[in-house]
């Protein structure tokens, strides 16, 4: 199976300081991959490089058919349409309800037909167990419910890759487990999922490939294939 991500001897900088160097790894469709490491070890920098937020300073880097080392600014929106991003702090629009939050994304990514947008929103909300919450305002939802909405938002354009930066960081353990379970199910259905996390206990319950950041290096700790649903 062809890799959707290929990094070869990549170096990443933040404010002219080297964060990671000699980074090499591949990710295939349907893989569940965890990025682990101490605070400041480069996990978020690596994730941001995958969607063009942090430039690739040197080496060879490809996501889908995009050469990240030579990525042009006008290509970044097209790359990001193929990626679903799940943030720790949700980043929902607090002045509108769940439906309007998701509809905003669809309209921004070129969905013109209102009926098709409504059908897609209903579908992704059902997929994350939030089918009856479209009328709710974000402040009326629990942290776990907001994170489910964020996952629904990430699924809207049927991405081939989901990136999640500490998706359980603001959640209680039981709710965090539910969120990782849902991401694990998404990976098992064929979408590659990359999760940056400090919650190492979840790796035993939901195994995957582990990439450890530390000392400006990235180490492939283990590779575990997951069963397809």
N, C-alpha and C positions, 0 to 999 in steps of 0.2 A: 504494500500500500504506500503511495507516495506521501511524503511528509508535507504538511501545510506550513510548517515553520522550519527553517534551516538557519542556524547561526554557526559561523566558522571563525574562530579567533577574533571575536568581536570585543571592542573596547568601548565602555560607556563612561561619560564624564558628566558631572554636575558642577556648575560654576568653576570650570577648569580643573576640578579635582577628579582624579580617576576613582570611579566607584567600583567597576568590575573590569577585568581584562582577561584575555585569552578564553572568552566564553564560547563554548561549542556545544550544541545540542540540537536534536530534531524532535518535533512533535507531530504525531500522525493523527488522522481523524479518529474521534472517539476515545482518545486517551484522557485519563484523569491525572493531572500533574499538580503536585504541590510544590510551592516555593517556600522554603523555610530558612530561618536564620535570625540572628539578633536584630534589634532595632538599628537601623543605619547600615545594614549589611548589603543593601542594594536590591532588595526584593521589589520595592515599588518602582525603582529606576528601571529595572529589567522589564516589568510589566508595561511601563509607560513607553519604553522603546518599541514594544510590539505594535502599538497603535500610533506611532509617530509623534508622541509628545516629547520624548527625549531622543535626540539624534544619535545615530550610530557613528561613532568617531572614526573607527577603522575596522577592518575585517569585512567579512561577507555576511549579509543578513537578508533573508527573504521571508516574507509572510504572504501566503498565497502566491500571486504573480508579481508582487511589489518588491522591488529592490530597495530596502530601507536605507542602504548606504548612499543611494542616489535619489532618494525620495524627494519629489518636488512638492511645494506647498499645495498646489492645486490637486494633487493626488490624495492628500490626507483624508478629505471627506469621503472619497470613494473607498479607500481602505477601511475606514471606520464603519461604513455601512455593512461590511462583511463580518464585523466583530460586535459582540454584545459585551457591555462593560457593567460590572456590578461593583458599586462603591460601598465602603464601610459606612459613610455618613449619608447614604441614600441619595442625596441630591435631587429630591423631588421638588416640584414647584408647589410651594405651600399655599398659593392663592387660588388654586383650582383643584377640582376633585380628581379621583383616580382616573376616570374615563378621559378627562381633559388632559391630564398628564400624558397618557399614552397616545391620545389623538394628536397631541402636539408633535410627538416624535414621528408618527406616521406622515403627517403633513409635511414635516421638515425633510423627510426622506423620499418625497415624491409620490405619495399615495393621494390620488386626486378624487377617487370615488368614495363618497361618505358612507355608503352602505357596505362597501368592502372594508373600509377602516373599522366600522362598528363590528363587523363579523370577525375581523382579526383580533380586535381588542377582547371580545367575548371569548375567543379561543384561547388566547394566552392567559387570561385570568382564570379560566377553568383549569388550565394546565398546572397552575401553581396553587390551586385550591382557594381561589379568591373570587369565584364566579358571582357572588352576590355583594361585592364590595365596590362596584364601579362608581357609585354615587357618593362614597365617603370622601371626606377631606383628609389629607395626610395626618393632620393632628388628631383625628379621631381614631387612628389605627395604632396598634401596638408596634414596638420596634420590629418584632418578627413579621407582622403583617406588612409593614412598610418595606422590609427587605424582600418579601415575596413579590410585592409590586415592582420592585427594582429588577428582580429576575424576570418578571413578565415583560417589563420594558426592554430588557436585554434580548428577549426572544422574538420581539415583534417582527424583525426582518429576517427571521429564520437563519441566524448566523451559523457559520461553520466553526466558529471559535468564540468561547466565552472566557473573559478575563475577570477574575474576582479578587479585589484587593481587601484582605481582612474582612470578609463578608460576615463573620460572626463576632467581630470585635466589640460591638455595642449590644450584644444579645446575651441572655442568660444561657447556661449550658444546654438545657433541653431544647430551646428554640434554635440555638446554633446547630445542634445536631440535625434538626429538621431541615435547615437550610442546606447543609452539606449533603444530606440525603437527596434533596431535590437536585442539586448540582450533579451528584453522582449518577442519578437516574438519567439526567440529560446527556452525560457522557456515554452511558451505556447504550443510549439510543443513537449514538453516532456523531455527536458534536464534541469536539475537543474542548476541555475545560482546564484552565490554569488558575489555581487558587493560591494566593499568598496568605499564609496563616501562621499564627503563633500557637494555635491549638493542636498540639501534636497528638493528643489523645484520640482525636477523630481519625487519624491516619490508620489506626488499628482496625477501626470499625468500617472505614471506607477506603480501602487500600488503593494506591495508585503509584505512579512514578514520583520519586522525591528528588528535587533539585535543591541543594543546600548552598546558600550564599554565605560567604565568610572570608575575611582576609583578602578581599578584592578578587576572589575566585568563585567559580561555580562548579560544584561537584555533583555528579549524578550518583545519588546514594543507592537507589534501587529501582528496579522496574518491575511492576506487577500489572499484568493485563487483567482487565475487568471483563466480566461476562456481558455479552450483548443481551438486551431485553428482547 
